[in-house]
Amino acid sequence: MTPRRGILPLLAVLLAAGCTTQEAPAVQIGQVTRAPVSEVIEAPATVGARATAALTTPASGTISKLYVEDGDTVKKGQILARISSPQATDQLEQARKADKQASRPISTRGVATSVRLPPLKVPASLDTRVARDFARARKAAAKVEDRAIRAQLLAAIDAAQAQHKAQRRALNQVVTGLNRSVDQVVAQVSGQLGAGLSGLTASMSSLQAASRSQTRVAVKAAERTVDGLVIKAPFGGVVTLGGASSGGGAGDLSGLLGQLPAGLAGQAGAAATAPSGRSGGVVATGVPVAAGDTIVTVTDVSALVLSADVDETDVLLVENGTPAEAEFDAVTGATYTATVTGVGVTPKEGTTGGVSYPVRLRLGDGVYDDQSPAPAPKPGMSAVVRLTVRQAPDAIAVPASAIVTSGRESIVWAVRDGRAERRVVKLGAQGDATVQVVSGVSPGERVVVKGADTVRQAQTLP
């Protein structure tokens, strides 16, 4: 159990007198009264900034220009440094050339999409030669003097010529059929060739689209790299050259936010970014840097937060809006207001074997004991926070010494007719000096307030 400090109320405790000796009686009697009771738990804490961002160089190069110095206050969007990186510039140029090449359309010009064959024909010279031969035969037959023989010869020539004409027509039909068959085959082959070429074109177009998508991504990445060579403040704050110093602020804040639920982390206003890359070394104009090196860290101190570690025995009493007070070793005699804004769920092992849970608080103003204003602490400073987890402004109260624990029960010894009477009570807010009793006793009743652990049932009391 963590130490507790209650708000000491003014109790009108009526102590029973009855001892005539100078030694204090072993048992003292007090009275149940009404008084305000506050239950307070304590926890160690560390101050953090509203947000911290470590700004790194996206590529190797040199610092060509540095516009700020340690401790400067900057505004959002203000240029802090410029990095010269020929490598990043060359990569952008190559990416743009590749994208331009990938954007050229695919052409199938010059690729045949059909097949054509000349039709089959019977040579015209054959008909001419055959006609000439028939004419010669007739001329020779006409010279035969015998009329009967001449008639027979001419009849035979006519029959032969008629047979030739019939054969010629049959040959023409065969040639026509062949041409028709050849045309059908050629048309089929041309269609298949066209379909194949169309599929090839579609495949090449798909490959081109995929290639173009990759080249566009490469161009955008190279452009972001080149744009990132001009380092700008993501929000207003105080500048630290290089990485943030160790000891609090950003690391603690980012760790706490990582443990908070998503809804609570959004209440932070801005996520803290833990420094990455090299945080040491000199940051100055002309100094070479490598990709990922931290050039500038910007810390937003417009609102300070507290990261507290609350013991597991107390954390269930803490919720959003719980009021608290904080004291710092660096500001002696000052007290600061605070309010819980988030309770984490990831446990952290303690050095003594127990666990604690991260609690985030918004830090308010502080005042000294004389009510004069106290200075604002800096990120990384340690503090002790006192969270008021339960308050009862008009509680039925008894001194904390009147409560005796018996197993799982809390009891008090009431005085009835001069004898001790065991009462089981239900407790509410538990301060260091006084405790709220929800049930079991009533205001005005007399109870044992000292030596209660020695009392027995029906024991005679003063």
Secondary structure by P-SEA (a helix, b strand, c coil): cccccccccccbbbbbbcccccccccbbbbbbbbbbbbbbbbbbbbbbccbbbbbbbcccccccccccccccccccccccbbbbbaaaaaaaaaaaaaaaaaabbbbccccccbbbbbbbbccaaaaaaaaaaaaaaaaaaaacccaaaaaaaaaaaaaaaaaaaaaaaaaaaaaaaaaaaaaaaaaaaaaaaaaaaaaaaaaaaaaaaaaaaaaaaaaaaaaaaaaacccccccbbbbbcccccccccaaaaaaaaaaccaaaaaaccbbbbccccccccccccccccccccccbbbbbccbbbbbbbbcccccccccccccbbbbbcccccbbbbbbbcccccbbbbccccbbbbbbbbbbcccccccccccccccccccbbbbbcccccccccccccccccccccbbbbbbbcccbbbbbbbbbccccccbbbbccccccccccccccccccccccccc
